[in-house]
């Protein structure tokens, strides 16, 4: 069984425009058209059995409507939609409570897109409440490919936030901090934080000549395996960041690594099943 813990979709009517805009910002090619149909087709081609879909609320007033839409889609058995929440939502606490009551397993936050640093008190209170409610938090961690130079959620900043928030089940995406991988063991190893593998192995798929050749590679297989060994495979979940990586290739990269069968089983499904209770 393979569970992809990190995917994205857009409503059909805006998917083409949203993906095109993000491609231009990231100078990187998408691998599906960004719709739910495209995600399901990619899953089928890659042999992925289940996916977690992570909507991002960029408008603090749209959380409830986004979550209503996601709740309606959660009846499709092979997808688990997480709730969207924004730290500036006027009803953030009530919306988190409602998300729990609706049966959401967790929430997605993206400090860069949402314009609030993860160690800001607004996010600290949100993390604390998620911990109280038993909601998993998946957080974009590290740099963002579309916002170079913007630091909102480095491993160091996440550690500060967790120290203030108290116990919470948090998955730091992109192996704990995209392009900040050297910081990950120092700041996150003893926090209980989980890591996802999304958009961390392999290389950027450029759409133009924006990147120098040496900027395209991501984590080396050796460095990736070092992080798995340090954190333990029971704290790592497989993710692709679809549509931003090819699902088949992402799974093949993990399969090709010199990890044990048990470690790969944890990464591909075991850790995710324990988190999701499936």
C-alpha positions in Angstrom: 0.0 0.0 0.0 1.2 3.5 -0.8 -0.3 6.6 0.8 0.7 10.1 -0.5 0.4 12.4 2.5 1.0 15.6 0.6 -1.1 16.5 -2.5 -3.0 19.5 -3.8 -6.0 20.1 -6.0 -8.0 23.1 -7.2 -11.6 23.5 -8.2 -12.1 22.7 -11.8 -13.1 26.2 -12.8 -9.9 27.8 -11.5 -7.4 24.9 -11.8 -5.8 25.9 -15.1 -5.3 29.5 -14.1 -4.0 28.6 -10.6 -1.5 26.1 -11.9 -0.3 28.4 -14.7 0.3 31.2 -12.2 2.2 29.0 -9.8 4.3 27.5 -12.6 5.4 31.0 -13.5 6.2 32.0 -9.9 8.2 28.8 -9.3 9.7 28.5 -12.8 8.8 24.8 -12.5 6.5 22.5 -14.4 3.3 20.9 -12.9 2.7 17.2 -13.6 -1.1 17.3 -13.6 -3.6 19.9 -14.4 -4.3 20.4 -10.7 -7.8 19.0 -10.6 -9.2 16.1 -8.5 -9.6 14.1 -11.7 -6.0 14.7 -12.6 -4.9 13.6 -9.1 -6.9 10.4 -9.3 -5.5 9.6 -12.7 -2.0 10.2 -11.5 -2.6 8.0 -8.4 -3.9 5.2 -10.6 -0.9 5.4 -12.9 1.6 5.4 -10.0 -0.1 2.7 -8.0 -0.9 5.0 -5.1 -3.8 3.8 -3.0 -4.7 6.8 -0.9 -3.8 10.5 -0.8 -4.1 13.3 1.6 -5.3 16.6 0.0 -4.1 19.8 1.6 -6.0 23.0 0.7 -4.3 26.2 1.7 -6.4 29.2 2.9 -4.8 32.4 1.6 -7.9 34.4 2.5 -8.7 34.4 6.2 -12.4 34.8 5.5 -12.7 31.8 3.2 -11.8 29.0 5.6 -15.4 27.9 6.3 -16.4 27.8 2.7 -13.3 25.9 1.7 -13.9 23.4 4.5 -17.5 22.9 3.5 -16.3 22.0 0.0 -13.6 19.6 1.3 -16.0 18.0 3.7 -18.3 17.1 0.8 -15.4 15.5 -1.0 -14.3 13.4 1.9 -16.9 10.8 1.0 -14.6 9.6 -1.8 -12.8 6.8 0.0 -9.3 7.0 -1.6 -8.8 10.7 -0.6 -8.6 12.4 2.8 -9.0 16.1 2.6 -7.6 18.1 5.5 -9.2 21.3 6.7 -7.9 24.8 5.7 -7.2 27.4 8.4 -5.7 30.8 8.4 -4.1 32.4 11.5 -5.9 35.7 10.8 -9.3 34.1 10.5 -11.6 36.0 13.0 -13.2 32.7 14.0 -10.1 30.5 13.8 -10.8 28.8 17.1 -14.4 28.0 16.3 -13.5 26.8 12.8 -10.9 24.4 14.2 -13.5 23.1 16.6 -16.0 22.7 13.7 -13.3 21.0 11.6 -12.9 18.4 14.3 -16.6 17.9 14.7 -16.9 17.4 10.9 -14.4 14.6 11.1 -11.3 16.2 9.5 -8.1 14.4 10.6 -6.0 17.5 10.3 -5.3 20.9 8.9 -2.8 22.5 6.5 -0.9 25.7 7.1 1.5 27.5 4.9 3.2 30.5 6.6 4.7 31.9 3.4 1.4 31.9 1.5 -0.4 33.2 4.6 2.0 36.0 5.3 2.5 35.1 9.0 5.7 33.6 10.5 5.2 30.2 12.2 6.6 31.6 15.5 4.2 34.5 15.5 1.7 34.3 18.5 -1.2 33.9 16.0 0.3 30.6 14.8 1.4 29.5 18.2 -2.1 29.7 19.6 -3.4 27.8 16.5 -0.9 25.0 17.0 -1.8 24.8 20.7 -5.5 24.5 19.9 -4.8 21.8 17.2 -2.9 19.9 19.9 -5.8 20.1 22.3 -8.3 19.0 19.6 -6.1 16.1 18.3 -5.8 17.6 14.8 -2.7 16.8 12.8 -1.0 19.8 11.4 0.8 19.6 8.1 3.0 22.7 7.6 5.1 23.9 4.7 8.5 24.0 6.2 11.6 25.9 4.9 12.0 28.1 1.9 9.3 28.3 -0.8 10.3 27.9 -4.4 8.0 30.7 -5.5 9.1 33.2 -2.9 12.9 33.2 -2.8 14.5 34.9 0.2 11.3 34.9 2.3 11.8 33.2 5.7 8.6 32.4 7.5 9.0 28.8 8.6 12.5 27.6 8.9 13.3 24.7 11.3 14.7 27.1 13.8 11.5 29.2 13.8 9.3 26.0 14.0 11.2 24.9 17.1 10.5 28.2 18.8 6.8 27.9 17.9 6.6 24.3 19.2 8.3 25.2 22.5 5.5 27.8 23.1 2.6 25.8 21.7 3.0 22.6 23.6 2.2 19.1 22.4 0.9 18.9 18.8 1.2 16.3 16.1 2.9 18.2 13.3 4.3 17.1 9.9 7.0 19.4 8.7 6.8 19.1 4.9 9.7 18.8 2.5 11.8 16.7 4.9 11.5 19.3 7.6 12.6 22.4 5.7 13.0 22.9 2.0 16.5 24.1 1.2 17.1 24.3 5.0 17.9 20.6 5.3 21.2 21.2 7.2 19.1 22.8 10.0 16.6 20.0 10.4 18.4 17.7 12.8 19.6 20.5 15.0 16.2 22.1 15.5 13.6 19.3 15.0 15.1 16.0 16.0 14.0 16.1 19.6 10.6 17.8 19.0 8.6 14.7 17.9 8.0 16.4 14.6 7.2 14.2 11.6 8.7 14.7 8.2 7.2 14.3 4.7 9.2 13.5 1.6 7.4 15.9 -0.7 9.5 17.7 -3.4 12.7 16.8 -1.6 14.4 14.1 -3.7 15.3 14.5 -7.4 15.4 17.9 -9.0 13.3 20.8 -10.1 11.6 20.5 -13.5 12.3 23.9 -15.0 10.0 25.6 -17.5 12.6 28.2 -18.5 16.3 29.1 -17.9 15.6 30.9 -14.6 17.7 28.3 -12.6 21.4 27.7 -13.0 22.2 24.0 -13.4 23.6 23.7 -9.9 20.3 25.0 -8.5 18.1 22.2 -9.9 19.1 19.2 -7.7 17.3 18.8 -4.4 18.4 16.5 -1.5 20.9 13.8 -2.4 19.9 10.2 -1.7 22.6 10.0 0.9 21.5 13.0 2.8 17.8 11.9 2.6 18.8 8.5 4.1 20.7 10.2 6.8 17.6 12.1 7.9 15.5 8.9 7.8 18.1 7.2 10.0 18.2 10.1 12.5 14.5 10.6 12.8 13.4 7.0 12.3 11.2 5.8 9.5 8.3 5.8 12.0 8.4 9.6 11.8 8.6 9.9 7.9 5.6 9.9 5.5 5.7 9.7 1.8 4.5 12.8 -0.1 4.8 14.1 -3.6 3.4 17.7 -3.5 1.4 16.7 -6.6 0.9 18.3 -9.0 4.5 19.6 -8.5 6.2 16.2 -8.8 5.5 13.1 -10.8 4.0 10.5 -8.5 5.5 7.5 -10.2 8.9 9.1 -10.2 8.6 10.2 -6.6 7.8 6.7 -5.5 10.5 5.2 -7.6 13.1 7.5 -6.0 12.2 6.2 -2.6 12.2 2.6 -3.7 15.7 2.9 -5.2 17.2 4.1 -1.9 19.3 1.8 0.2 16.7 1.6 3.0 15.4 -1.6 4.6 12.1 -3.1 3.6 10.7 -2.1 7.0 11.8 1.5 6.6 10.2 1.7 3.1 7.0 0.2 4.4 6.9 2.8 7.2 7.5 5.7 4.7 5.1 4.5 2.0 2.2 3.6 4.3 2.9 2.5 7.9 3.5 5.9 9.5 0.7 7.5 7.6 -1.8 4.8 8.5 -0.9 5.2 12.2 -1.3 9.0 12.0 -4.6 8.7 10.1 -6.0 5.7 11.9 -6.7 3.7 8.8 
